[in-house]
């Protein structure tokens, strides 16, 4: 398998929305700098005929001209452009770098806005290289078909997922609302094929409930635009109900925008450092919490192996600063930051431009966060919730605010 194929399959995906890592990590916004990538354009004046060399310093253009003009099997220039950009990214040997078509990049904007047309699944790659379900959108066709977190997606539209570029895997899952696609699902030894209907999915990125009297839970599915403000509003609503403690549920959260992670952390701390963002081109920058957050309500954060990147920024900051007790299993361990750079034709390259460090200076890349209270990976979802409630009960003992 080529490095580019291996890289693409190891990234997370939004099924039916974006092909690879757009939904997988801590991302920063960018402006349009199409000049940042060497263009592969039509032949310019000065190229030579026959088999002689082209102009010095323009090997990409020269090679593209010769391939387009002389190769036995015709290929259009757009395909050569895509291949050239993919080849340059492959030279980075970075599993998170990727190239996206104009269509995929446009759908990425939908994802960040909290909605997309698809089947309602988020995927991640496990240690064995399988594509497994990290999250299922409520009320989606996948949820209705009883697809669950941890299920393996073995094939899409009759083609196996192993050994394929992630963009190829999810491309058949996109399409018009109301159309259908067959998806192979494995759960343990059981295998089945489900027919899922593509539909507009409006993600409930922030959901609150009361898992126990006097305890509020805030579940964050992903760090799309506006999530930080919605978490702050959710916390204010729970405090108005005089809850004794709060559970911040980040299980299955694949990440998102770094700014939203900082704002979410700000809801629970009184200023101070949230994360250090280290870039090769501009050096390190410390990102502080904004304003005075709630530092008095006992807090438990639920994490698991699918808690990644921007979600790890939040959990790591709250753990380092002693603000919360982490309950669950070790997190994914993605400590790098990606930046999507739009190109002139509407496509984009996503580059790893930096790494983040927790307030204590920890890099989580390839390591993850070790929870304070361990829950065995693969346990039923309510096991971690019950354990979190037990921890909150201990935190509130003697405070007059008892968790039942």
SULCOR-V372337 format. One record per run of one state. SS is the DSSP state (@ for helix, = for strand, . for the rest). FROM is the first residue (numbers start at 1). LEN is the number of residues. If there is no record, write none. Layout:
BEGIN
ss: <SS | SS>
from: <FROM | FROM>
len: <LEN | LEN>
END
This chain:
BEGIN
ss: <. | @ | . | = | . | = | . | @ | . | = | . | @ | . | @ | . | @ | . | = | . | @ | . | = | . | = | . | = | . | @ | . | = | . | = | . | @ | . | = | . | = | . | = | . | = | . | = | . | = | . | @ | . | = | . | = | @ | . | = | . | = | . | = | . | = | . | = | . | @ | . | = | . | = | . | = | . | = | . | @ | .>
from: <1 | 3 | 11 | 13 | 15 | 18 | 19 | 21 | 24 | 26 | 29 | 34 | 37 | 59 | 71 | 77 | 91 | 98 | 101 | 102 | 113 | 115 | 119 | 121 | 126 | 131 | 137 | 141 | 145 | 152 | 157 | 159 | 161 | 166 | 172 | 180 | 188 | 190 | 198 | 199 | 203 | 206 | 213 | 215 | 221 | 223 | 224 | 227 | 241 | 245 | 250 | 256 | 258 | 267 | 270 | 271 | 273 | 280 | 283 | 289 | 292 | 293 | 298 | 304 | 310 | 321 | 325 | 329 | 336 | 343 | 348 | 358 | 373 | 375 | 381 | 397>
len: <2 | 8 | 2 | 2 | 3 | 1 | 2 | 3 | 2 | 3 | 5 | 3 | 22 | 12 | 6 | 14 | 7 | 3 | 1 | 11 | 2 | 4 | 2 | 5 | 5 | 6 | 4 | 4 | 7 | 5 | 2 | 2 | 5 | 6 | 8 | 8 | 2 | 8 | 1 | 4 | 3 | 7 | 2 | 6 | 2 | 1 | 3 | 14 | 4 | 5 | 6 | 2 | 9 | 3 | 1 | 2 | 7 | 3 | 6 | 3 | 1 | 5 | 6 | 6 | 11 | 4 | 4 | 7 | 7 | 5 | 10 | 15 | 2 | 6 | 16 | 8>
END
